[in-house]
Amino acid sequence: MMTDQTLISGAPRVKLKWYQVIDPITKLLLILDMTLLSFASTNLLLQAGLILVATLLLLFSKLSSTTFKALGFSLFLIGTMLIIQGLFYSRNQTVLFSVLGVSFYKEGLIYATTLGCRVLVIILTSGFFMVTTSISENAAYLELSGLSYKTVYVLMSVCYILPEMMRNMRKIQQAQKVRGTNPQKTLIQKLKSVLPVLIPLVIKTLDQSMARSISLQLRGFDNPNRTVRTSQRVYRLSRTLHIGLTGLAILLIGWKIWSKINGL
């Protein structure tokens, strides 16, 4: 990032990467558009294309261990959905294959695959957003765009609640390993260690969010007369991208509503 002192002193300009010149709102609108497009269509080729685009965004930006872990958990859920829907989907009619006398149906597997693709699109695009933008950058830009402090805080809390939960989960697992209460050598053991702490984990994460909110209020961050920190980063084509992506989102929502009305 280039500061005012850098401009005055004539120091060499730091070269920004491609994702650093895209503003946070454009990234959020991109996530919204890709999610809407995924939910508006049941075409598996389109779903595969969206997953490919989201994967390329991650590969050409930054890879995070948090994203890999969230992706692994999502794949586990998708595998579970494939088994359940392949067996018990209400519209099952055509047997696709059988394993040990258990029949899996085409309709249920297609339905579960579509849902799984949508989950992957959300996870991959959200991962791209979280690894390429910091909380401070997001908050500063959104406030400069005219959003209130409370709205910005709610948005940031939603975006970063999953990484916070995963950090807390890692702490719990490390404490269990140190105490020798759960070796977690197999998948079943890992599941047994996760299930009992799910509710305390969620409560702890929400409590941390509330504590941060109170801390920021005590520091005067919700004061309407507070001076918002200006961003020194220059973003490219922000207004054009905002208009284009917002228009695309409106078109996708309208298309979905029209499809529902006409029973498509």
Beta strands, then each sheet from edge to edge (+ up, - down):
strand 1: 95-99
strand 2: 102-105
sheet 1: 1+ 2-
end
